[in-house]
């Protein structure tokens, strides 16, 4: 089928001929026919005039439509007026690099300032300068949105710290560092979905509102209706409802019909903390695998997913990742390359405690067998293992939730659980085999006084239950790990934490 422009010359000539014939027949006055013919031809010329091709900045920089008339839209990153010319750099968020605009001095506008939004039409040409492949020779520059550079909190020549931009969540996407972070975050999200799709996992949209406390820690946000139609003593759902802390239990429901499932969405923890490591709202990647009786099956998926997603991000976001590895955390690229090129070591919890107790380092928290591993312990173990991600398996049974599978290995009673510890962050993933044996699960729920609450969970074991297991990965912590960002609030668009919910 021919394109639209292929039809234009033939269609116009045909229409003109038809008009001329009609004019001679209908109009007695040749002058009137001449007027109508002129109007029609002017309209045709306007209609058939070539429309500039609209390009994203990344497309223009790649050389698409070189030599053609194009239109770009974006925000001004720099303005340099000269006697005969004006130079702009315009960015639309599609790439870290901006497009240079060159125009005659007459195109300058007092409203053309740093931060203003513009629409530029012109000819895309090869640039005579080696640092930039192309430039746009402007024919028209239109200011779409004004920006007062005096009031704008970001200044054209200043390098703003992450701590400073964090105070301006509504504007920090305008900075190079945070726009790079958001592109990386987008690519990492796509890479994780791609990994699961390519490996036969079915995506499940688990609910955000739930009546379960999966982690059992009690750090929940309760959901209650607001308005004159609701009373304080009335439950909207007839039972207490909360924002989810994990989609795991809902994935376990689905693992009774699908052998591989996953979910990727927001989770919520009411932790009264403003530390660098905690958020009240964050994103979790969670997966469940049926017909498995080995932690090795879980650790393989964790390691493969980490490696696959990171390789994708490193390949697709070269300039954005380089910005972080050069200016935010210099030297971190070598650490990431080591993670990609070496297998992750595996140690047991008992071996981990032994490593900590033999260390000359003085820890704030105790390192007795049965104590939970704290951040200082996790970072020491990572360092001990060559600053590589390390799996720690077989935790004390009493440290893990009711669903973790009992190893039945007395006298040191452990559960078939695993954590992935990574450099700079500590715990990145946590998972376990699930207790599929009905009698053991019933005994533990009864001990915790939860047998009525989780009667539906026991049904999963009564009707076609199989050995299965799963894990969860903190997405923001993953981004911290590969970029070397110290504060988790700097890797999420709108951080929510104790005493802070801006926007």
Backbone torsions as a table, in degrees:
resi	resn	phi	psi	omega
1	UNK	NA	135.6	-178.9
2	UNK	-74.4	150.4	175.9
3	UNK	-70.8	167.6	-177.4
4	UNK	-59.8	-44.3	-174.3
5	UNK	-67.1	-23.9	179.8
6	UNK	-66.2	-27.8	-177.8
7	UNK	-82.2	-20.6	-167.4
8	UNK	-60.3	-53.5	-175.9
9	UNK	-60.1	-44.9	-178.8
10	UNK	-64.6	-43.7	-178.9
11	UNK	-63.5	-40.7	-178.9
12	UNK	-64.6	-46.4	-178.7
13	UNK	-62.4	-37.4	178.9
14	UNK	-66.1	-44.0	-179.8
15	UNK	-64.7	-39.9	179.6
16	UNK	-62.9	-44.8	179.6
17	UNK	-61.2	-41.8	179.0
18	UNK	-63.8	-41.5	-179.0
19	UNK	-64.7	-42.5	-179.0
20	UNK	-61.8	-42.6	179.8
21	UNK	-64.8	-42.6	-179.8
22	UNK	-66.2	-39.1	-178.3
23	UNK	-64.5	-42.1	-179.1
24	UNK	-66.2	-32.1	-178.0
25	UNK	-78.5	-43.6	-170.8
26	UNK	-87.1	-44.1	-172.1
27	UNK	-91.7	122.7	176.8
28	UNK	-72.4	-41.1	-177.1
29	UNK	-80.4	119.6	177.3
30	UNK	-65.5	-28.8	178.8
31	UNK	-65.2	-41.4	179.2
32	UNK	-64.8	-41.0	179.0
33	UNK	-63.3	-38.5	179.9
34	UNK	-63.8	-41.3	179.6
35	UNK	-63.0	-47.9	-178.4
36	UNK	-64.2	-36.1	179.3
37	UNK	-65.1	-39.4	-179.9
38	UNK	-65.5	-45.5	179.5
39	UNK	-61.0	-42.2	-177.9
40	UNK	-65.1	-42.4	-177.8
41	UNK	-67.6	-37.6	177.1
42	UNK	-62.6	-43.5	178.2
43	UNK	-61.5	-41.6	179.5
44	UNK	-62.8	-41.9	-178.9
45	UNK	-62.7	-41.6	178.8
46	UNK	-65.7	-40.8	-177.6
47	UNK	-66.6	-37.8	-174.7
48	UNK	-90.9	-1.8	179.7
49	UNK	-62.1	134.9	-176.5
50	UNK	-65.0	128.3	-179.7
51	UNK	-88.5	133.3	179.1
52	UNK	-58.1	140.8	178.1
53	UNK	-74.9	126.1	179.8
54	UNK	-83.9	125.6	-177.9
55	UNK	-123.6	146.5	164.8
56	UNK	-76.1	158.9	-178.3
57	UNK	-60.1	-41.0	179.2
58	UNK	-61.4	-36.8	177.9
59	UNK	-68.1	-42.2	178.5
60	UNK	-62.2	-42.5	-179.2
61	UNK	-66.0	-26.3	179.0
62	UNK	-77.2	-8.0	179.5
63	UNK	93.0	9.0	177.5
64	UNK	-62.6	137.0	178.6
65	UNK	61.8	33.3	179.1
66	UNK	-61.5	130.0	-179.0
67	UNK	88.7	-5.2	-178.1
68	UNK	-100.6	164.6	174.5
69	UNK	-81.0	125.5	-176.0
70	UNK	-132.2	165.5	175.7
71	UNK	-127.1	132.8	174.3
72	UNK	-126.0	152.1	179.2
73	UNK	-132.8	141.5	-179.7
74	UNK	176.3	-158.9	-176.4
75	UNK	-120.4	140.4	-175.0
76	UNK	-75.1	124.4	177.2
77	UNK	-97.6	-22.4	175.5
78	UNK	-160.5	151.1	178.6
79	UNK	-132.5	129.4	179.5
80	UNK	-136.9	90.0	178.2
81	UNK	-79.1	141.3	175.0
82	UNK	-127.9	-178.1	-174.8
83	UNK	-62.6	-44.9	-175.8
84	UNK	-106.6	-18.3	-174.7
85	UNK	-136.6	167.6	171.4
86	UNK	-131.6	137.7	-179.2
87	UNK	-118.1	130.9	177.0
88	UNK	-125.7	154.1	164.5
89	UNK	-118.0	125.5	-175.8
90	UNK	-120.9	137.7	-179.0
91	UNK	-133.5	140.4	179.5
92	UNK	-119.2	11.7	178.3
93	UNK	87.6	-5.3	-179.0
94	UNK	-81.1	-12.8	177.1
95	UNK	-157.0	162.1	176.0
96	UNK	-69.8	-38.9	-178.0
97	UNK	-75.3	142.2	177.5
98	UNK	-98.1	161.3	177.8
99	UNK	-97.0	130.9	177.1
100	UNK	-81.3	132.4	176.8
101	UNK	-110.5	129.1	177.5
102	UNK	-117.8	126.4	-179.6
103	UNK	-142.2	163.2	176.1
104	UNK	-68.8	155.1	-176.3
105	UNK	-59.7	-27.1	-178.4
106	UNK	-67.2	-16.3	178.9
107	UNK	-82.6	-7.7	179.8
108	UNK	-64.2	148.1	-176.8
109	UNK	-141.0	135.2	177.8
110	UNK	-56.1	-25.1	-179.4
111	UNK	-85.0	-3.6	-179.3
112	UNK	-83.4	90.1	-173.2
113	UNK	-129.7	168.4	175.3
114	UNK	-57.7	125.8	179.7
115	UNK	95.9	-14.8	-179.1
116	UNK	-72.9	153.2	178.4
117	UNK	-95.0	135.7	-174.6
118	UNK	-136.3	160.5	170.9
119	UNK	-126.5	125.0	-174.4
120	UNK	-124.4	131.9	175.8
121	UNK	-118.1	137.5	180.0
122	UNK	177.5	-166.4	-178.0
123	UNK	-101.9	127.3	178.4
124	UNK	-83.8	122.3	-175.1
125	UNK	-130.5	159.2	172.5
126	UNK	-65.6	140.5	-178.9
127	UNK	-88.5	141.2	176.1
128	UNK	-73.9	-9.6	-177.8
129	UNK	-96.8	140.0	-176.1
130	UNK	-70.3	-26.9	-174.6
131	UNK	-75.2	-12.8	-179.3
132	UNK	-138.0	131.3	-175.2
133	UNK	-72.5	-36.4	-176.8
134	UNK	-138.4	166.3	171.3
135	UNK	-146.8	159.8	-178.6
136	UNK	-107.4	118.1	176.9
137	UNK	-84.9	104.4	-168.5
138	UNK	-74.9	137.1	170.9
139	UNK	-106.1	-27.2	-179.8
140	UNK	-149.3	134.3	175.5
141	UNK	-127.6	120.3	-179.5
142	UNK	-118.5	126.3	177.2
143	UNK	-80.6	117.4	-178.4
144	UNK	-90.4	-39.8	-179.0
145	UNK	-138.7	126.7	-177.4
146	UNK	-78.6	156.2	176.1
147	UNK	-148.3	117.3	178.7
148	UNK	-78.6	110.8	-175.7
149	UNK	-66.7	-19.7	178.9
150	UNK	-73.3	-42.4	-178.8
151	UNK	-83.6	-24.0	-178.1
152	UNK	-62.4	125.7	-172.8
153	UNK	-70.5	-13.6	176.3
154	UNK	-103.2	131.9	-176.1
155	UNK	-105.5	147.1	-168.6
156	UNK	-61.9	-33.8	-175.1
157	UNK	-104.8	1.4	-177.3
158	UNK	-94.3	146.3	170.9
159	UNK	-101.5	113.8	-173.0
160	UNK	-92.7	134.9	-178.7
161	UNK	-73.2	159.6	176.8
162	UNK	-63.3	-32.6	179.1
163	UNK	-64.6	-38.9	179.7
164	UNK	-70.3	-47.4	-176.7
165	UNK	-67.6	-25.7	178.9
166	UNK	-60.6	-26.4	-179.9
167	UNK	-77.4	-7.9	-176.6
168	UNK	-127.0	65.3	-175.1
169	UNK	-62.9	-22.3	-179.8
170	UNK	-82.0	-11.0	-177.0
171	UNK	-124.6	-12.7	-170.3
172	UNK	-69.4	-14.8	174.7
173	UNK	-66.5	-11.4	178.7
174	UNK	-79.8	-12.3	-177.7
175	UNK	-86.7	156.0	-179.8
176	UNK	-61.0	-46.6	-174.6
177	UNK	-62.8	-44.8	-175.4
178	UNK	-77.7	-32.1	175.5
179	UNK	-66.4	-35.3	175.1
180	UNK	-64.2	-43.7	178.9
181	UNK	-57.9	-42.6	-177.0
182	UNK	-69.3	-35.4	175.7
183	UNK	-67.8	-40.4	177.3
184	UNK	-63.0	-44.0	180.0
185	UNK	-60.0	-41.9	179.4
186	UNK	-63.7	-45.0	179.8
187	UNK	-67.2	-38.4	178.8
188	UNK	-64.6	-39.4	176.4
189	UNK	-60.1	-47.6	179.9
190	UNK	-63.0	-38.4	-178.2
191	UNK	-65.6	-39.6	179.8
192	UNK	-67.6	-44.9	176.2
193	UNK	-59.6	-41.6	-179.4
194	UNK	-63.8	-40.8	179.2
195	UNK	-59.7	-48.9	-177.9
196	UNK	-65.0	-41.5	179.6
197	UNK	-62.3	-42.9	-178.2
198	UNK	-70.6	-15.3	-178.2
199	UNK	-112.7	20.6	169.3
200	UNK	80.1	20.0	177.6
201	UNK	-89.0	144.4	175.5
202	UNK	-100.7	128.4	179.1
203	UNK	-77.7	133.1	177.9
204	UNK	-118.7	131.0	176.0
205	UNK	-88.8	93.0	-179.6
206	UNK	-76.7	152.5	-173.3
207	UNK	-72.9	150.6	174.4
208	UNK	-85.9	-33.5	176.1
209	UNK	-95.7	129.1	-175.0
210	UNK	-146.6	161.2	174.6
211	UNK	-103.9	7.2	-176.8
212	UNK	-104.1	150.1	168.5
213	UNK	-114.6	89.3	-172.8
214	UNK	-60.7	-41.5	-176.0
215	UNK	-80.6	-20.7	178.3
216	UNK	73.4	13.7	-177.2
217	UNK	-92.0	-12.6	178.1
218	UNK	78.4	8.9	-178.2
219	UNK	-91.0	72.7	-171.3
220	UNK	-116.4	151.3	169.0
221	UNK	-99.8	119.8	-179.8
222	UNK	-82.1	139.8	-179.8
223	UNK	-100.3	121.5	179.2
224	UNK	-136.3	142.1	178.4
225	UNK	-71.8	155.8	179.1
226	UNK	-128.0	132.8	178.9
227	UNK	145.8	165.2	-175.7
228	UNK	-68.2	-16.7	-177.4
229	UNK	-84.3	-1.8	-175.9
230	UNK	-122.7	139.3	177.7
231	UNK	-97.2	157.6	-176.5
232	UNK	-67.6	-27.4	-175.6
233	UNK	-97.1	12.7	-178.4
234	UNK	-110.9	129.4	177.3
235	UNK	-87.1	121.8	-178.4
236	UNK	-59.3	-41.4	-179.0
237	UNK	-96.3	6.9	-176.6
238	UNK	73.2	-12.7	174.5
239	UNK	-135.1	157.5	175.8
240	UNK	-59.3	135.4	-179.1
241	UNK	-125.4	148.4	-174.1
242	UNK	-139.2	161.8	169.4
243	UNK	-74.9	139.1	-172.0
244	UNK	-65.2	142.1	171.8
245	UNK	-101.2	-11.0	179.8
246	UNK	-172.6	147.3	175.0
247	UNK	-94.4	8.4	-171.8
248	UNK	-58.7	-49.3	-175.6
249	UNK	-62.8	-34.9	177.5
250	UNK	-71.4	-33.8	174.7
251	UNK	-65.9	-35.8	177.8
252	UNK	-63.4	-34.6	174.3
253	UNK	-58.4	-47.4	-177.0
254	UNK	-70.6	-26.4	-179.0
255	UNK	-71.5	-4.4	172.4
256	UNK	-81.9	-6.2	179.6
257	UNK	-131.4	-20.1	179.5
258	UNK	-125.9	134.4	-174.9
259	UNK	-75.9	-22.1	179.3
260	UNK	-141.5	120.1	179.7
261	UNK	-136.6	157.7	176.0
262	UNK	-152.2	163.3	173.6
263	UNK	-141.8	155.3	-178.0
264	UNK	-145.7	105.9	-176.8
265	UNK	-167.5	-177.9	-177.4
266	UNK	-74.3	144.8	173.5
267	UNK	-133.2	163.4	-169.5
268	UNK	-137.1	134.9	176.2
269	UNK	-134.3	127.3	179.9
270	UNK	-87.2	59.0	177.5
271	UNK	-85.9	125.6	-179.4
272	UNK	-82.2	70.3	-174.1
273	UNK	-140.3	142.2	174.4
274	UNK	-118.5	24.2	-175.7
275	UNK	-72.1	172.4	179.3
276	UNK	-69.7	-14.7	-171.1
277	UNK	-103.4	-11.1	-169.2
278	UNK	-121.5	143.9	172.5
279	UNK	-133.6	154.3	175.2
280	UNK	-83.0	-24.5	176.8
281	UNK	-132.1	128.4	-180.0
282	UNK	-154.4	173.4	-176.3
283	UNK	-107.7	139.7	-179.2
284	UNK	-123.9	139.2	169.8
285	UNK	-103.3	121.3	-177.2
286	UNK	-131.1	142.8	-177.6
287	UNK	-139.8	150.3	174.6
288	UNK	-131.4	137.8	-179.4
289	UNK	-124.4	125.1	178.6
290	UNK	-90.5	162.2	179.0
291	UNK	59.6	46.0	174.6
292	UNK	-133.7	139.8	177.6
293	UNK	-125.1	18.4	-175.7
294	UNK	-132.8	135.7	173.4
295	UNK	-65.2	-22.7	179.4
296	UNK	-60.6	-34.2	178.5
297	UNK	-64.6	-37.2	178.8
298	UNK	-72.4	-46.0	-177.5
299	UNK	-64.6	-31.9	178.0
300	UNK	-64.6	-44.1	178.8
301	UNK	-64.9	-43.8	178.6
302	UNK	-57.3	-49.8	-176.7
303	UNK	-67.5	-43.1	179.7
304	UNK	-64.0	-41.5	179.4
305	UNK	-65.2	-45.0	178.2
306	UNK	-56.8	-48.3	-176.6
307	UNK	-67.6	-44.0	-178.8
308	UNK	-62.2	-47.6	-178.7
309	UNK	-65.1	-40.9	-177.2
310	UNK	-69.0	-41.2	177.3
311	UNK	-62.3	-38.8	178.4
312	UNK	-63.3	-46.7	-179.3
313	UNK	-64.0	-43.5	-178.7
314	UNK	-63.5	-33.0	-178.5
315	UNK	-82.4	-34.6	-174.1
316	UNK	-94.1	-18.0	-176.9
317	UNK	-125.0	50.9	-172.4
318	UNK	-58.2	-52.3	-176.7
319	UNK	-67.7	-39.2	-177.6
320	UNK	-67.7	-45.1	178.2
321	UNK	-65.5	-38.8	-179.9
322	UNK	-62.2	-35.2	177.4
323	UNK	-58.6	-44.6	179.4
324	UNK	-68.9	-43.9	-175.9
325	UNK	-72.4	-16.5	177.4
326	UNK	-97.7	-43.7	-169.1
327	UNK	-108.9	-27.4	-179.1
328	UNK	-94.2	-48.8	179.4
329	UNK	-133.8	76.7	-177.7
330	UNK	-55.1	134.5	177.1
331	UNK	88.6	-3.4	-175.3
332	UNK	-72.0	-21.0	179.8
333	UNK	-57.6	-40.5	-179.5
334	UNK	-61.2	-38.3	179.3
335	UNK	-65.3	-40.7	179.6
336	UNK	-66.9	-41.8	178.6
337	UNK	-60.3	-39.1	178.6
338	UNK	-64.1	-39.4	178.4
339	UNK	-63.0	-34.7	-177.1
340	UNK	-79.3	-26.5	-172.0
341	UNK	-97.6	-9.7	-177.6
342	UNK	-124.8	146.7	177.8
343	UNK	-70.2	150.1	-179.2
344	UNK	-80.5	124.8	177.4
345	UNK	-67.8	157.6	-179.9
346	UNK	-126.1	128.1	174.5
347	UNK	-132.8	157.6	176.1
348	UNK	-86.9	163.5	175.8
349	UNK	-57.9	-41.8	179.8
350	UNK	-61.5	-40.4	176.5
351	UNK	-66.8	-36.5	179.0
352	UNK	-63.1	-44.4	178.5
353	UNK	-62.3	-38.8	178.6
354	UNK	-64.1	-41.2	177.9
355	UNK	-61.8	-43.7	-179.2
356	UNK	-65.8	-40.4	-177.7
357	UNK	-72.4	-25.1	177.7
358	UNK	-86.9	-6.2	-178.5
359	UNK	-75.4	148.2	175.6
360	UNK	-81.9	-8.9	179.8
361	UNK	-72.3	141.5	177.9
362	UNK	-95.3	120.6	-177.5
363	UNK	-98.9	149.3	178.5
364	UNK	-72.7	-38.8	-176.5
365	UNK	-102.2	152.0	-176.2
366	UNK	-64.8	154.9	-179.3
367	UNK	-122.9	33.1	177.3
368	UNK	-76.1	152.8	176.8
369	UNK	-63.7	129.8	-176.9
370	UNK	106.3	-14.5	176.5
371	UNK	-83.1	147.0	177.4
372	UNK	-72.2	148.1	177.0
373	UNK	-77.9	127.5	178.1
374	UNK	-96.3	172.3	-176.5
375	UNK	-56.6	-41.7	-179.7
376	UNK	-62.8	-35.9	177.8
377	UNK	-68.7	-44.1	-177.6
378	UNK	-61.7	-43.8	-179.0
379	UNK	-67.1	-35.0	177.9
380	UNK	-66.7	-40.7	179.5
381	UNK	-64.2	-39.8	177.6
382	UNK	-62.6	-45.3	178.9
383	UNK	-62.9	-41.8	179.5
384	UNK	-60.9	-32.8	-178.4
385	UNK	-92.3	22.9	174.7
386	UNK	84.6	27.2	-178.2
387	UNK	55.1	41.2	174.8
388	UNK	-116.1	156.7	170.8
389	UNK	-58.2	139.8	-177.6
390	UNK	-134.8	136.0	175.6
391	UNK	-89.6	132.4	173.5
392	UNK	-115.4	123.4	-173.5
393	UNK	-116.9	167.8	170.7
394	UNK	56.4	66.4	179.1
395	UNK	-78.2	159.7	173.8
396	UNK	-54.1	136.8	-175.2
397	UNK	-57.5	-38.7	-176.1
398	UNK	-72.5	-13.5	179.0
399	UNK	-84.6	-13.5	-171.6
400	UNK	-108.0	155.6	-178.7
401	UNK	-64.5	170.7	-173.7
402	UNK	-60.7	-25.2	-174.0
403	UNK	-85.3	-8.0	-178.7
404	UNK	-71.6	137.6	-174.6
405	UNK	-71.1	132.8	-179.5
406	UNK	-76.7	124.0	177.5
407	UNK	-77.4	-15.0	179.6
408	UNK	50.1	50.5	-175.7
409	UNK	-117.9	53.7	178.9
410	UNK	-60.0	152.1	10.4
411	UNK	-81.4	-23.9	177.2
412	UNK	-86.9	101.7	-171.3
413	UNK	-82.2	116.1	-177.3
414	UNK	-123.8	165.8	176.5
415	UNK	-115.9	152.6	178.9
416	UNK	-79.5	71.9	-177.3
417	UNK	-121.9	157.1	-178.5
418	UNK	-146.5	140.8	171.2
419	UNK	-121.1	145.0	172.3
420	UNK	-105.1	117.6	178.7
421	UNK	-101.9	135.7	-176.3
422	UNK	-128.4	156.5	-178.8
423	UNK	-58.6	139.7	174.0
424	UNK	78.2	-14.8	-173.9
425	UNK	-121.0	-46.0	-171.1
426	UNK	99.5	-130.0	-176.4
427	UNK	-69.2	125.0	176.2
428	UNK	-108.9	-43.2	-179.8
429	UNK	-125.3	149.1	172.0
430	UNK	-139.0	134.6	-178.5
431	UNK	-157.4	178.9	178.9
432	UNK	-167.1	161.4	161.4
433	UNK	-73.3	147.5	-178.3
434	UNK	-96.0	146.6	179.9
435	UNK	-73.2	106.9	-178.6
436	UNK	-95.4	-9.9	-178.3
437	UNK	-82.9	116.6	-170.9
438	UNK	-59.3	-44.9	-176.7
439	UNK	-64.1	-39.7	179.3
440	UNK	-69.7	-39.7	179.4
441	UNK	-66.1	-42.3	178.7
442	UNK	-61.4	-40.6	-179.4
443	UNK	-63.9	-40.3	-177.9
444	UNK	-72.5	-40.5	177.4
445	UNK	-64.3	-37.9	178.0
446	UNK	-65.1	-40.7	178.6
447	UNK	-61.5	-34.5	-179.9
448	UNK	-89.5	-1.7	-179.2
449	UNK	70.3	31.5	-174.6
450	UNK	-118.1	9.6	-173.7
451	UNK	-63.3	-34.3	178.5
452	UNK	-74.3	-42.5	-179.5
453	UNK	-59.9	-38.6	-174.3
454	UNK	-111.7	34.6	176.9
455	UNK	-62.4	-35.6	178.0
456	UNK	-64.4	-34.2	179.9
457	UNK	-67.4	-35.7	176.7
458	UNK	-67.4	-32.5	177.1
459	UNK	-60.3	-33.4	178.7
460	UNK	-60.6	-30.6	-179.9
461	UNK	-84.3	-19.5	-177.8
462	UNK	-82.7	-27.9	-171.0
463	UNK	-118.9	90.2	174.2
464	UNK	71.5	34.5	-179.1
465	UNK	-70.3	146.8	176.1
466	UNK	-132.9	157.9	172.9
467	UNK	-61.2	133.7	-178.7
468	UNK	-154.3	169.5	179.4
469	UNK	-161.5	168.8	-179.1
470	UNK	-165.0	-179.6	-177.5
471	UNK	-154.7	166.7	174.2
472	UNK	-130.3	142.5	178.2
473	UNK	-121.2	129.1	175.7
474	UNK	-78.1	112.5	-172.3
475	UNK	-63.7	-42.1	179.6
476	UNK	-64.8	-38.1	177.3
477	UNK	-66.3	-34.3	175.2
478	UNK	-60.5	-46.1	179.2
479	UNK	-63.1	-40.4	175.3
480	UNK	-57.4	-43.1	-176.4
481	UNK	-62.7	-48.9	-174.1
482	UNK	-79.6	-21.2	-179.0
483	UNK	-102.1	-17.6	-179.2
484	UNK	80.0	20.7	-178.8
485	UNK	-79.1	130.1	-172.6
486	UNK	-78.5	-35.4	-173.7
487	UNK	-108.4	125.1	-176.8
488	UNK	-63.1	-22.0	-180.0
489	UNK	-70.3	-12.6	-178.6
490	UNK	-95.9	7.1	179.6
491	UNK	-123.7	15.0	178.0
492	UNK	-132.6	140.1	-174.6
493	UNK	-57.1	-47.4	-176.0
494	UNK	-132.2	88.4	-175.4
495	UNK	-67.0	135.7	174.2
496	UNK	-119.3	126.5	178.3
497	UNK	-152.9	175.5	-174.8
498	UNK	-50.7	126.6	177.9
499	UNK	66.7	20.4	177.8
500	UNK	-149.6	115.5	175.0
501	UNK	-144.2	66.2	-177.0
502	UNK	-74.5	134.8	-179.6
503	UNK	77.7	NA	NA
